[in-house]
Amino acid sequence: MARTFSTFKRSALAGLSAVAILGAALAPIPAFAQPIGGTTPQGCPVVDEHGNVSHVAPGTVIGLFHCGADGEWHFGWLVS
């Protein structure tokens, strides 16, 4: 008489499956780090024709570029 799966093998397979699913679910969680110099962005950088850098307020729109609340420029029509 050959048994296909014993109770122990079934439990081990279920446990390994649960660990694999949990590991796959937790793997894409990003790390959160604070930027050096504080957490408040001062706006998006803009360079003029003389090479001087200034910053514009978040929410400024230039063409399809939008200054985001994170202090970075975002491109596109559907940027909020």
KOLLOLO-316513 format. One record per residue: residue number from 1; residue in one letter; y, z, x of N, C-alpha, C, O in turn. Coordinates in Angstrom, 2 decimals, m for minus. Atoms other than C-alpha are relative to their C-alpha. Layout:
KOLLOLO-316513
+-----+------+---------+---------+---------+---------+---------+---------+---------+---------+---------+---------+---------+---------+
:  nr : rest :     n.v :     n.w :     n.u :    ca.v :    ca.w :    ca.u :     c.v :     c.w :     c.u :     o.v :     o.w :     o.u :
+-----+------+---------+---------+---------+---------+---------+---------+---------+---------+---------+---------+---------+---------+
: NUM :    A :       Y :       Z :       X :       Y :       Z :       X :       Y :       Z :       X :       Y :       Z :       X :
...
+-----+------+---------+---------+---------+---------+---------+---------+---------+---------+---------+---------+---------+---------+
This chain:
KOLLOLO-316513
+-----+------+---------+---------+---------+---------+---------+---------+---------+---------+---------+---------+---------+---------+
:  nr : rest :     n.v :     n.w :     n.u :    ca.v :    ca.w :    ca.u :     c.v :     c.w :     c.u :     o.v :     o.w :     o.u :
+-----+------+---------+---------+---------+---------+---------+---------+---------+---------+---------+---------+---------+---------+
:   1 :    M :   m1.18 :    0.00 :    0.82 :    0.00 :    0.00 :    0.00 :    1.25 :    0.00 :    0.87 :    1.44 :    0.88 :    1.71 :
:   2 :    A :   m1.24 :    0.08 :   m0.76 :    3.31 :   m1.05 :    1.43 :    1.17 :    0.35 :   m0.91 :    1.33 :   m0.21 :   m1.99 :
:   3 :    R :   m1.20 :   m0.36 :    0.75 :    6.47 :    0.59 :    0.22 :    1.17 :   m0.75 :    0.60 :    1.31 :   m0.81 :    1.83 :
:   4 :    T :   m1.11 :    0.78 :   m0.51 :    9.59 :   m1.51 :    0.51 :    1.09 :    0.89 :    0.59 :    1.51 :    0.69 :    1.73 :
:   5 :    F :   m1.02 :   m0.92 :   m0.49 :   12.16 :    1.27 :    0.83 :   m0.36 :    1.41 :   m0.39 :   m0.71 :    1.67 :   m1.54 :
:   6 :    S :    0.21 :   m1.41 :    0.32 :   11.65 :    4.99 :    1.07 :    1.33 :    0.61 :   m0.42 :    2.38 :   m0.03 :   m0.31 :
:   7 :    T :   m1.22 :   m0.69 :    0.43 :   14.16 :    7.49 :   m0.25 :    0.95 :    0.19 :    1.17 :    2.16 :    0.03 :    1.02 :
:   8 :    F :   m0.85 :   m0.18 :   m1.18 :   15.42 :    8.20 :    3.26 :    0.69 :   m1.29 :    0.40 :    1.88 :   m1.28 :    0.71 :
:   9 :    K :   m0.60 :    1.29 :   m0.38 :   15.99 :    4.52 :    4.03 :    1.08 :   m0.40 :   m0.99 :    2.12 :   m0.93 :   m0.60 :
:  10 :    R :   m1.00 :    0.31 :    1.02 :   17.82 :    4.07 :    0.72 :    1.26 :    0.83 :    0.20 :    2.37 :    0.32 :    0.09 :
:  11 :    S :   m1.15 :   m0.89 :   m0.22 :   20.07 :    7.06 :    1.44 :    0.77 :   m0.41 :    1.26 :    2.00 :   m0.40 :    1.27 :
:  12 :    A :   m0.66 :    0.42 :   m1.24 :   20.78 :    5.88 :    4.99 :    0.77 :   m1.29 :   m0.21 :    1.89 :   m1.44 :    0.30 :
:  13 :    L :   m0.68 :    1.27 :    0.26 :   21.65 :    2.38 :    3.79 :    1.25 :    0.22 :   m0.85 :    2.28 :   m0.39 :   m0.59 :
:  14 :    A :   m1.16 :   m0.30 :    0.84 :   23.98 :    3.77 :    1.10 :    1.10 :    0.69 :    0.82 :    2.28 :    0.39 :    0.65 :
:  15 :    G :   m0.98 :   m0.68 :   m0.84 :   25.68 :    6.06 :    3.64 :    0.69 :   m0.94 :    0.98 :    1.90 :   m0.87 :    1.15 :
:  16 :    L :   m0.60 :    0.97 :   m0.92 :   26.20 :    3.28 :    6.17 :    0.89 :   m0.98 :   m0.72 :    1.93 :   m1.39 :   m0.18 :
:  17 :    S :   m0.84 :    0.90 :    0.79 :   27.55 :    1.02 :    3.46 :    1.33 :    0.66 :   m0.36 :    2.38 :    0.03 :   m0.29 :
:  18 :    A :   m1.22 :   m0.73 :    0.35 :   30.05 :    3.68 :    2.37 :    0.91 :    0.13 :    1.22 :    2.12 :   m0.02 :    1.09 :
:  19 :    V :   m0.80 :   m0.12 :   m1.23 :   31.19 :    4.21 :    5.98 :    0.63 :   m1.35 :    0.36 :    1.78 :   m1.39 :    0.79 :
:  20 :    A :   m0.53 :    1.33 :   m0.31 :   31.61 :    0.45 :    6.49 :    1.14 :   m0.37 :   m0.94 :    2.15 :   m0.92 :   m0.50 :
:  21 :    I :   m1.05 :    0.31 :    0.97 :   33.65 :    0.06 :    3.29 :    1.23 :    0.85 :    0.28 :    2.35 :    0.34 :    0.23 :
:  22 :    L :   m1.13 :   m0.88 :   m0.31 :   35.83 :    3.06 :    4.15 :    0.72 :   m0.45 :    1.28 :    1.95 :   m0.45 :    1.33 :
:  23 :    G :   m0.60 :    0.48 :   m1.25 :   36.40 :    1.75 :    7.68 :    0.78 :   m1.29 :   m0.20 :    1.85 :   m1.47 :    0.38 :
:  24 :    A :   m0.71 :    1.26 :    0.28 :   37.36 :   m1.69 :    6.39 :    1.25 :    0.24 :   m0.82 :    2.24 :   m0.48 :   m0.66 :
:  25 :    A :   m1.17 :   m0.29 :    0.83 :   39.77 :   m0.17 :    3.87 :    1.10 :    0.67 :    0.81 :    2.28 :    0.43 :    0.55 :
:  26 :    L :   m1.00 :   m0.72 :   m0.78 :   41.52 :    2.04 :    6.42 :    0.51 :   m0.77 :    1.21 :    1.54 :   m0.41 :    1.78 :
:  27 :    A :   m0.37 :    0.75 :   m1.21 :   41.72 :   m0.51 :    9.24 :    1.38 :   m0.65 :   m0.08 :    2.10 :   m0.60 :    0.92 :
:  28 :    P :   m1.28 :    0.69 :    0.00 :   44.80 :   m2.47 :    8.04 :    1.23 :    0.88 :   m0.22 :    2.32 :    0.35 :   m0.38 :
:  29 :    I :   m1.15 :   m0.87 :    0.21 :   47.04 :    0.60 :    7.58 :    0.87 :   m0.04 :    1.26 :    0.39 :    0.26 :    2.35 :
:  30 :    P :   m0.87 :    0.11 :   m1.18 :   50.08 :    0.07 :    9.87 :    0.48 :    1.37 :    0.48 :    0.45 :    2.36 :   m0.26 :
:  31 :    A :   m0.59 :   m1.20 :   m0.56 :   51.56 :    2.68 :   12.14 :    1.49 :    0.03 :   m0.35 :    2.13 :   m1.01 :   m0.43 :
:  32 :    F :   m1.41 :   m0.13 :    0.33 :   54.99 :    4.02 :   11.26 :    0.70 :    0.69 :    1.16 :    0.36 :    1.82 :    1.52 :
:  33 :    A :   m0.75 :   m0.56 :   m1.12 :   57.42 :    4.59 :   14.11 :    1.49 :   m0.11 :   m0.30 :    1.93 :   m1.07 :   m0.93 :
:  34 :    Q :   m1.44 :    0.00 :    0.19 :   61.10 :    5.44 :   14.06 :    0.66 :   m0.75 :    1.16 :    0.26 :   m0.58 :    2.31 :
:  35 :    P :   m0.69 :    0.70 :   m1.08 :   63.46 :    3.17 :   16.01 :    0.80 :    0.96 :    0.87 :    1.23 :    2.02 :    0.40 :
:  36 :    I :   m0.77 :   m0.81 :   m0.93 :   65.22 :    4.59 :   19.06 :    1.47 :   m0.06 :   m0.42 :    2.00 :   m1.14 :   m0.70 :
:  37 :    G :   m1.42 :   m0.03 :    0.33 :   68.76 :    5.69 :   18.27 :    0.27 :    0.28 :   m1.46 :    1.40 :    0.08 :   m1.91 :
:  38 :    G :   m0.24 :   m0.32 :    1.40 :   68.29 :    6.73 :   14.64 :   m0.72 :   m0.94 :   m0.94 :   m1.31 :   m1.94 :   m0.54 :
:  39 :    T :    0.70 :    0.79 :    1.00 :   66.94 :    5.35 :   11.43 :    0.93 :   m0.86 :   m0.84 :    0.46 :   m1.67 :   m1.64 :
:  40 :    T :   m0.95 :    0.76 :    0.80 :   70.13 :    3.87 :    9.95 :    0.40 :   m1.27 :    0.73 :    1.04 :   m1.20 :    1.78 :
:  41 :    P :   m0.42 :    1.23 :   m0.66 :   70.58 :    0.19 :   10.80 :    1.50 :   m0.22 :   m0.19 :    2.07 :    0.17 :   m1.21 :
:  42 :    Q :   m1.43 :    0.24 :    0.07 :   74.13 :   m0.87 :   11.51 :    0.34 :   m1.38 :   m0.55 :    1.51 :   m1.76 :   m0.55 :
:  43 :    G :   m0.19 :    1.35 :    0.54 :   73.70 :   m4.33 :    9.98 :   m0.65 :   m1.02 :    0.90 :   m1.31 :   m0.69 :    1.88 :
:  44 :    C :    0.62 :    1.09 :   m0.75 :   72.62 :   m7.70 :   11.25 :    0.95 :   m0.53 :    1.06 :    2.15 :   m0.66 :    0.82 :
:  45 :    P :   m0.87 :    0.50 :   m1.06 :   73.91 :   m9.04 :   14.56 :    0.43 :   m1.44 :   m0.23 :   m0.34 :   m2.27 :   m0.71 :
:  46 :    V :   m0.57 :    1.35 :    0.09 :   76.17 :  m12.10 :   14.59 :    0.71 :   m0.27 :    1.32 :    1.49 :    0.57 :    1.79 :
:  47 :    V :   m0.63 :    0.37 :   m1.27 :   77.25 :  m13.89 :   17.79 :    1.04 :   m1.08 :   m0.27 :    0.74 :   m2.10 :   m0.89 :
:  48 :    D :   m1.04 :    1.03 :    0.19 :   80.56 :  m15.78 :   17.81 :   m0.04 :   m1.02 :    1.14 :   m0.90 :   m0.94 :    2.01 :
:  49 :    E :    0.01 :    1.09 :   m0.98 :   81.44 :  m18.84 :   19.92 :    0.31 :    0.47 :    1.42 :    0.05 :   m0.26 :    2.38 :
:  50 :    H :   m0.31 :   m0.53 :   m1.33 :   82.61 :  m16.63 :   22.82 :   m1.12 :    0.90 :    0.53 :   m1.01 :    1.41 :    1.64 :
:  51 :    G :    1.11 :   m0.83 :   m0.44 :   79.32 :  m14.71 :   23.01 :    0.13 :    1.46 :   m0.39 :   m0.71 :    2.28 :    0.00 :
:  52 :    N :   m0.17 :   m1.38 :    0.44 :   80.66 :  m11.52 :   21.41 :   m0.93 :    0.29 :   m1.17 :   m1.06 :   m0.52 :   m2.09 :
:  53 :    V :    0.93 :   m0.39 :    1.05 :   78.16 :   m9.69 :   19.22 :    0.68 :    1.00 :   m0.93 :    1.22 :    2.02 :   m0.49 :
:  54 :    S :   m0.48 :   m0.93 :    1.01 :   79.29 :   m8.05 :   15.99 :   m1.10 :    0.14 :   m1.04 :   m2.08 :   m0.60 :   m1.03 :
:  55 :    H :    1.01 :   m0.24 :    1.03 :   77.34 :   m6.72 :   13.02 :    0.63 :   m0.15 :   m1.38 :    1.76 :    0.28 :   m1.61 :
:  56 :    V :   m0.44 :    0.12 :    1.38 :   77.67 :   m7.61 :    9.34 :   m0.80 :    0.96 :   m0.86 :   m1.89 :    1.39 :   m0.49 :
:  57 :    A :    0.63 :   m0.97 :    0.90 :   76.79 :   m5.34 :    6.44 :   m1.26 :   m0.57 :   m0.63 :   m1.34 :   m1.77 :   m0.88 :
:  58 :    P :    1.18 :    0.47 :    0.73 :   73.36 :   m5.52 :    4.81 :    0.40 :   m0.58 :   m1.35 :    1.27 :   m0.04 :   m2.03 :
:  59 :    G :   m0.33 :    0.70 :    1.24 :   73.45 :   m7.88 :    1.84 :    0.84 :   m1.24 :    0.23 :    1.04 :   m2.02 :   m0.70 :
:  60 :    T :   m0.79 :    1.19 :   m0.31 :   75.58 :  m10.50 :    3.60 :   m0.90 :   m1.23 :   m0.03 :   m2.02 :   m1.20 :    0.47 :
:  61 :    V :    0.77 :    1.24 :    0.11 :   74.42 :  m14.05 :    2.85 :    0.76 :   m1.10 :    0.72 :    1.95 :   m1.31 :    0.48 :
:  62 :    I :   m0.55 :    1.16 :   m0.68 :   75.04 :  m17.01 :    5.15 :   m1.01 :   m1.12 :   m0.17 :   m2.04 :   m1.14 :    0.51 :
:  63 :    G :    0.95 :    1.07 :    0.30 :   73.36 :  m20.13 :    3.78 :   m1.26 :    0.58 :   m0.61 :   m1.19 :    1.26 :   m1.63 :
:  64 :    L :    1.26 :   m0.56 :    0.46 :   69.70 :  m19.24 :    3.32 :   m0.40 :    1.25 :    0.76 :   m1.49 :    1.78 :    0.56 :
:  65 :    F :    0.28 :   m1.22 :   m0.76 :   69.89 :  m16.29 :    5.71 :    0.64 :    1.19 :   m0.71 :    1.80 :    1.15 :   m1.11 :
:  66 :    H :   m0.45 :   m1.21 :    0.67 :   70.18 :  m12.83 :    4.18 :   m0.15 :    1.17 :    0.95 :   m1.20 :    1.33 :    1.58 :
:  67 :    C :    0.09 :   m1.20 :   m0.82 :   70.98 :   m9.64 :    6.06 :   m0.68 :    1.08 :   m0.83 :   m0.16 :    1.50 :   m1.87 :
:  68 :    G :    0.78 :   m0.98 :    0.75 :   68.35 :   m7.15 :    4.93 :    0.42 :    1.43 :    0.29 :    1.17 :    1.70 :    1.22 :
:  69 :    A :   m0.30 :   m1.42 :   m0.17 :   68.57 :   m3.39 :    4.57 :   m0.59 :    0.55 :    1.29 :   m0.20 :    1.62 :    1.75 :
:  70 :    D :    0.61 :   m0.43 :   m1.25 :   66.41 :   m3.14 :    7.71 :    0.80 :   m0.43 :    1.22 :    0.41 :   m0.12 :    2.35 :
:  71 :    G :   m0.82 :    0.45 :   m1.12 :   69.15 :   m4.73 :    9.86 :   m0.50 :   m1.27 :    0.64 :   m0.07 :   m1.61 :    1.75 :
:  72 :    E :    0.56 :    1.26 :   m0.50 :   67.20 :   m7.98 :   10.34 :    0.37 :   m1.14 :   m0.93 :    0.55 :   m0.95 :   m2.13 :
:  73 :    W :   m0.27 :    1.19 :    0.80 :   67.96 :  m11.52 :    9.18 :   m1.30 :   m0.49 :   m0.63 :   m2.34 :   m0.52 :    0.02 :
:  74 :    H :    1.14 :    0.53 :    0.74 :   65.59 :  m12.92 :    6.54 :    0.39 :   m1.38 :   m0.50 :    1.54 :   m1.61 :   m0.88 :
:  75 :    F :   m0.26 :    1.39 :    0.37 :   65.26 :  m16.62 :    5.66 :   m0.74 :   m0.35 :   m1.27 :   m1.92 :   m0.02 :   m1.42 :
:  76 :    G :    0.68 :    0.51 :    1.18 :   64.51 :  m18.16 :    2.28 :    0.78 :    0.21 :   m1.28 :    1.80 :    0.90 :   m1.31 :
:  77 :    W :   m0.63 :   m0.08 :    1.32 :   65.42 :  m18.50 :   m1.37 :   m0.31 :    1.31 :   m0.69 :    0.55 :    1.87 :   m1.37 :
:  78 :    L :    0.46 :   m1.14 :    0.78 :   63.44 :  m15.55 :   m2.70 :    0.07 :    1.31 :    0.77 :   m0.76 :    2.19 :    0.55 :
:  79 :    V :   m0.13 :   m1.23 :   m0.75 :   64.60 :  m12.86 :   m0.30 :    0.83 :    0.98 :   m0.83 :    1.90 :    0.63 :   m1.33 :
:  80 :    S :   m0.74 :   m0.98 :    0.79 :   65.67 :   m9.68 :   m2.07 :    0.76 :    0.96 :    0.89 :    1.44 :    1.86 :    0.40 :
+-----+------+---------+---------+---------+---------+---------+---------+---------+---------+---------+---------+---------+---------+
